[in-house]
């Protein structure tokens, strides 16, 4: 694996980790919040995007 590919892999895994954290935080907003519906929608969008990225990652990139 060349340096550029390795850097891309590391950046993608870091972004996925951060996006997953945001998705989980938004998903834990309680239904008493006035922002509940928006947070749940944003959580689902993040979740779906993370899944798309994960599905596109070549098997050889996983350690």
N, C-alpha and C positions, 0 to 999 in steps of 0.2 A: 504494500500500500504506500503510495507516495505521500509527501508532506501535505499537499493541498487536500487530498482525500481524507487524511487523518484529521486535519484541522476542521474540515466540514463535518466529519463524523462527531468530533468532540463538541462542536458548536450546536449541532442538532440535538445531541443527547442532553446538553446543558439547557437548551431552550425547552425541550420536552419536560425536563425536570421542573423548571420554573413554571411553565404553563400548567402542569399537573397540580402544582401547589396552589396556584391561583384558582384553578377550577375547583379544587377541594375546599378552599376557603369560601368561595362564593356559594358552594353547595351547602355550607353549614349555616348560612344566614337563616334566622328563624322566621316563621310565617307572621310574626308580629311586626316585622320590619316593613316600612312603607316601600322599601326597595326589593322586597322578596321576589316578586315576579321577574323583575329585571335581572336580579342576581341569578335566579334559576335558569333563565334564558341564556345569560352569558356563560354560566357554568356548562351548559349543554353544548354551546358553540365551541368553547375551549376543548371540552372532552372529545367532540367529534373531530376537531382539527388535529389533536394529538394522535388519535387513532389513525387518521389518514397518513400522518408522517410515519408513525410506527409501522404501518402496513407497507410503506414504500421503502423502508430501510432494508438493504440486503442482509441476508442471514450472516454473512461473514463479518459484518460490522459489530455484532454482539460479541462481548468478551466471554 
